[in-house]
């Protein structure tokens, strides 16, 4: 019964305010104050704010007897970004999820992924006094959906579902001066890296301890005596900065930076995850998007060729995606 009364009270106040204003016994100043007070009471009952966006982009190239050469291709990327944020008194609880998957199919070649990720973020905070600072706890989980293969040798598997998977949990402070910017700092963050594909774990992918093998008479690896570890524990400091704003009537911008330093091993090697997203709205159904992501993780060894010399080790990763397609908000 109390819940019913609480939900009905704001509407009753707003109705009463409109009734009093209609009587003509108040001057304009009093009417305005009463109206704003009643509207604020109604708005204060909206605890949860939810929403999201779904994007579907396609690119198709068809070549027939094309003298300049090239390959026919078809590519597509589907993306979902959703959020659910709670505000009640001094409590702020922000939740978001990002899903993306893309494929590139070329004539006569194996299909490759152009994007593959899912990420869940949750941050629960309690406001410190009347300041813009919140004492907060943070949870983040990241991984991918399907297997990934080497671009130059499509028989070599380099990643998989939960290989890697990243779980971060931290305690710290969150600075929220406005709706556009937030800065989260945690001096105590646990980072777990999971490699649940045993082949990749045996190879020591993504920083886990590799398998141990017996050596045969020629000194080559033989029977496996100890399997590779499937998880890696790290403890350190974490920083997240997020900024989003409308640039123009139909243009919006978002950027997010994650930094992590592992206290337990080489803390000067900072893991970096930096994302930027531009959205250019055409109308309610179509939009162009420009998305970039820069990653550096000292625990990820990448095979590459630099100056005609094969190299294997950590390096900067970069991805850029430009697409035009369906854009649906919910």
HELIX and SHEET records of a PDB file:
HELIX    1   1 UNK A    2  UNK A   22  1                                  21    
HELIX    2   2 UNK A   28  UNK A   43  1                                  16    
HELIX    3   3 UNK A  198  UNK A  202  1                                   5    
HELIX    4   4 UNK A  205  UNK A  207  5                                   3    
SHEET    1   A13 UNK A  48  UNK A  61  0                                        
SHEET    2   A13 UNK A  73  UNK A  88 -1                                        
SHEET    3   A13 UNK A  91  UNK A 106 -1                                        
SHEET    4   A13 UNK A 112  UNK A 127 -1                                        
SHEET    5   A13 UNK A 133  UNK A 143 -1                                        
SHEET    6   A13 UNK A 163  UNK A 175 -1                                        
SHEET    7   A13 UNK A 181  UNK A 195 -1                                        
SHEET    8   A13 UNK A 231  UNK A 248 -1                                        
SHEET    9   A13 UNK A 251  UNK A 262 -1                                        
SHEET   10   A13 UNK A 271  UNK A 281 -1                                        
SHEET   11   A13 UNK A 286  UNK A 296 -1                                        
SHEET   12   A13 UNK A 317  UNK A 329 -1                                        
SHEET   13   A13 UNK A  48  UNK A  61 -1                                        
SHEET    1   B 2 UNK A 148  UNK A 149  0                                        
SHEET    2   B 2 UNK A 157  UNK A 159 -1                                        
SHEET    1   C 2 UNK A 212  UNK A 215  0                                        
SHEET    2   C 2 UNK A 221  UNK A 226 -1                                        
SHEET    1   D 2 UNK A 302  UNK A 306  0                                        
SHEET    2   D 2 UNK A 309  UNK A 313 -1                                        
END                                                                             
